[in-house]
Amino acid sequence: MKKNIDEYSLLNGDKNTFENVFSTEDPWKLSGTQEQLRYKIVMKYIRKNFLKSVLRVLELGCAEGNFTEYLIREEYKVTAVDISEKAIERAKKKNLPNAEFICEEMIKYVTNNDISRFDVVLLMEVIYYLSKEKKVELLEQLHEKMNPEAKLLVSAPVKNKHEMFLSEQRLLKKLGYKGFGRYKDYDGIILSSKGISGKLLEIIPTYRLKKLYLCLHKYIIPFRINQKLFLFRKD
Ligand SMILES: C[S@@+](CC[C@H](N)C(=O)[O-])C[C@H]1O[C@@H](n2cnc3c(N)ncnc32)[C@H](O)[C@@H]1O
């Protein structure tokens, strides 16, 4: 029987399971309206927070290169890493200029490569697949090897009871222990828009959230309600 994707939590870089997930094309529906809107918001956030016109980006857990396409449209130079060969094969077929796709477990990649040339490291919707120990290992490696000027951008659902996700407090603490300081935040939350004609994915200031949530919660995928972006610098 096919597993629900939520059951793949805490996989710790188990390649076979992710290959299995990618036996279906686009398993997380990343080309759908909802995720594309998320990508637009993240792009806006990157443009606002990074002043250089050409960024060198390391994208960890790039899947089939869906967000990579957005980065390439901005003419950024991207190295994109994913554990799944199927995903990387599909990403390569997109023939994106200035994108290098690499199939490797992300902790191994960060440990074994010089990542000091990157201006930004993206950890989008991927950190929660690692166990506590592996999260620590990844963050330590990133802290040690990232350029002091570079920023780490993390996107994840927070304040959630699902075992897979961290509370916002714990996420910030974990990164803090590993030497990262919070750089800036939208002080807002990305709401997901399923069932609301693809319109509502936007940054909602926290003070408005409660009211909106009350109006709309029945349409929203619960674990996406608190999806949030964080930008960290090395302390
Ligand atoms: C939910 S998708 C997120 C894709 C994209 N970053 C986004 O935000 O839409 C998670 C991706 O991370 C990859 N992944 C999970 N654990 C990984 C690991 N330890 N090393 C490399 N890639 C990993 C999976 O294969 C999958 O493609």
The ligand as a Tripos MOL2 file, in Angstrom:
@<TRIPOS>MOLECULE
LIG
   27    29     1     0     0
SMALL
NO_CHARGES

@<TRIPOS>ATOM
      1 C1          9.6520   18.5480    0.5670 C.3       1 LIG1
      2 S1         10.9140   18.4910   -0.6380 S.3       1 LIG1
      3 C2         11.3600   20.2200   -0.6530 C.3       1 LIG1
      4 C3         11.8050   20.6840   -2.0150 C.3       1 LIG1
      5 C4         12.1860   22.1720   -2.1030 C.3       1 LIG1
      6 N1         13.3160   22.4970   -1.2740 N.3       1 LIG1
      7 C5         11.0340   23.0710   -1.7610 C.2       1 LIG1
      8 O1         11.1010   23.8640   -0.8300 O.co2     1 LIG1
      9 O2         10.0240   22.9880   -2.4580 O.co2     1 LIG1
     10 C6         12.2810   17.7830    0.2680 C.3       1 LIG1
     11 C7         13.4460   17.3680   -0.6240 C.3       1 LIG1
     12 O3         14.5890   17.1410    0.2080 O.3       1 LIG1
     13 C8         15.2830   15.9850   -0.2280 C.3       1 LIG1
     14 N2         16.0240   15.4650    0.9220 N.ar      1 LIG1
     15 C9         15.5280   14.9920    2.0910 C.ar      1 LIG1
     16 N3         16.5190   14.6210    2.9330 N.ar      1 LIG1
     17 C10        17.6820   14.8920    2.2780 C.ar      1 LIG1
     18 C11        19.0410   14.7390    2.6230 C.ar      1 LIG1
     19 N4         19.4110   14.2640    3.8130 N.pl3     1 LIG1
     20 N5         19.9780   15.1180    1.7250 N.ar      1 LIG1
     21 C12        19.6130   15.6340    0.5120 C.ar      1 LIG1
     22 N6         18.3280   15.7920    0.1230 N.ar      1 LIG1
     23 C13        17.3650   15.4280    1.0050 C.ar      1 LIG1
     24 C14        14.1830   15.0680   -0.7380 C.3       1 LIG1
     25 O4         14.6750   14.1090   -1.6570 O.3       1 LIG1
     26 C15        13.2270   16.0740   -1.3740 C.3       1 LIG1
     27 O5         13.5330   16.2670   -2.7250 O.3       1 LIG1
@<TRIPOS>BOND
     1     1     2 1
     2     2     3 1
     3     2    10 1
     4     3     4 1
     5     4     5 1
     6     5     6 1
     7     5     7 1
     8     7     8 2
     9     7     9 1
    10    10    11 1
    11    11    12 1
    12    11    26 1
    13    12    13 1
    14    13    14 1
    15    13    24 1
    16    14    15 ar
    17    14    23 ar
    18    15    16 ar
    19    16    17 ar
    20    17    18 ar
    21    17    23 ar
    22    18    19 1
    23    18    20 ar
    24    20    21 ar
    25    21    22 ar
    26    22    23 ar
    27    24    25 1
    28    24    26 1
    29    26    27 1
@<TRIPOS>SUBSTRUCTURE
     1 LIG1         1 GROUP 0 **** ****
